[in-house]
Amino acid sequence: MSASVVKGWCPGALRPMQSGDGLVVRVRPFGGRLDAAQISGLARLAERHGNGLIDVTSRANLQIRGVSDTSHRLLLDGLSELALLDPDADTESRRNILVTPFWRAGDATQSLAAELEEALADSKLELPTKFGFAIDDGTSRVLAGDSADVRMERDRSGGLLVRADGDKLGRSVVRGEAVTTALALANWFVISGGARGGRGRMAAHLAGATLPAALLGDAEPAPIMAAARPGLYSQGAMVGVAFGQMAHATLDQFAGFGHALRMTPWRMVLSEGKRVMPNATGLITEAYDPALRVIACSGAPRCREAHADTRGLAAALAPNIGAAARLHVSGCAKGCAHSGAAAITLVATGAGFDLVRAGSTRDEPILRGLSRDDIVRDPSILMGGH
């Protein structure tokens, strides 16, 4: 493994992160949704105050890249005008919420999100910045495999439950109890020692701690929905973003005809109400496009800690990855683009690429120091062909 240091915090708009191409400014859409005016406004801000590139992250956020110290202030003014800015950095860091994109008008999803956002803003909880919430209250769950510590879900009969990540069962609640129960779980996590040195996750904490009786439940969550893919859904058009990055002009195209965007943690966006698939460079519209099998971080030269160009290699390898497999190409050992395991993980180091099978960037590689040319010339090495 590389000696890269894993940071314990995530960037925000008010607290950006320095990268190889300037400041990375993360925008967290309220309710997991951007209206058409916000979409076109963000595209304009990325062009004027960044380098025009926009990331779609695994936390259902957008990141404007290439921002300078001087342009950051102007960017914040623009985000404030678009109603996309929190009052302070602490409030922003607590508002880490995934929202199912498959909600329907009139259901509880958006009101739950708004209530949770308001409650988090009013709270004084000192949560790790990677600690998050998921509102996954459809008839089937779509966020079960995504990073969250407290989950609002439906049970198998349609009732609401609140569940600590890592616990198979949740506590049944009525609508008015959902947010207070979610915050009670987060508060228990803190006071019981789950947050140490700005780090900590619920599932890991539950391995050595027991929930109090008041927060325990016996409600079984609804079944998990098959993984979403690009295509048309009743809520709109689901579109992939190749390697999680698009140009500002591509984002601006989504604002046409007044369509809103619902964000997802899958490097896809749902163009609300759209009945035809959009067509723009860098977008994935086919359900089984090979690019969907590959995850790649920004890589060099965009990231200061990356040892290689990850996206060029990922694009070259994507057609060689089996339909059921997943390839993760990471520029260093931090694994920013994907923290979990993948069938194949390539980790760039100063001496070449390390290969991990059925693991993450933190696991022991089975091969070290592979060159990019060797991998591209003979991709079978990734699958154990040698």
Salt bridges, closest charged atoms under 4 A:
ASP21 OD2 - ARG65 NE 2.91
ASP55 OD2 - ARG65 NH1 2.69
ASP77 OD1 - ARG73 NH2 3.27
ASP86 OD2 - ARG95 NH2 2.82
GLU115 OE1 - ARG175 NH1 2.98
ASP149 OD2 - ARG201 NH2 2.94
GLU153 OE2 - ARG141 NH1 3.61
GLU153 OE1 - ARG163 NE 2.88
ASP165 OD1 - ARG151 NE 3.07
GLU220 OE2 - ARG156 NE 3.09
GLU272 OE1 - ARG33 NE 2.88
GLU272 OE1 - ARG262 NE 2.89
GLU305 OE2 - LYS7 NZ 3.04
GLU305 OE2 - LYS334 NZ 3.64
ASP309 OD1 - ARG302 NH2 3.80
ASP354 OD2 - ARG368 NH1 3.34
GLU364 OE2 - ARG368 NH2 2.70
ASP374 OD1 - ARG377 NH1 2.84
ASP378 OD2 - HIS386 NE2 2.23
